[in-house]
């Protein structure tokens, strides 16, 4: 211990702290031990698939373009429609008036998952598939009908949040 000087101890401590800082760089924000508040002019690095980009903190408060993955399903006969399990927006193009559609929401939804469907053309009769809905969608909506639901896991229910 005689040869172990104060400078070596200080250097070793610095190297340990540096190592801890470097190894925490590839973590999700939720995995970091502390939250650091950025001022509006701060530039924040974002790493995705090993590529680092930068965004200013002020841009995080502005919504420029909203994009949504979606499906477009043409419908020509009475049938059961299984809404997408991988994205939220489902567009149903109904070719013939007077059809009956049973709309089946995802059977293994995630907490807070949003599911939306719209019938763009013609009047159809809509029947709710399996699941709990509040309020339930049903009836004979005209062209352009839309309904948006969010899933609440604790009571296994889809709640209508928009139309």
Steps between C-alpha positions, in 0.01 A plus 500: 500500500803721541545536122134580443497879495217746530539593130458135396186473716360816346582371148339163575186672633484718188535196272221316683267799467592540134431131437160527670414804290606336172314174569179690577501672157308225320205485735140601454402820675288300745810298599715800592549557875417873494305740284680808373286790388605655170448868431326607179826556311659167594593254225408143593669198337267218398637158407294267283644181352852619581460832316518818706283795400433824680183688584456830678299491821267770369397273209371240745209730585394555137303252292579545134365200308306215652530171316299187574546148371168384362321232303251543218257208465259477206173329595253353252309245713353461846786379721699522822784751485800445726652840571878524488701379797810697397369852439206720597326637190273266301323634190210290372391571142152354466412442135136396543233663719302295751779263607539380859851521645611347826798706618745291705749702705841347587452209741826556692522880521764699684422753775413836339488351149290715269286343231306705246284402208307694242256395229565734210223402263141372516279418797574177686372326811777473757504235771754498784732201509612336824628723778369763739414840351384818669289609323460221252504591132210367299224603268484611139742789459517688174810549288775677691421344839806481724563371851816513711549287811779464755561178695508507881664184630392499866132450409558343155292766324522706182384857570375725222709818486402643164280468197 
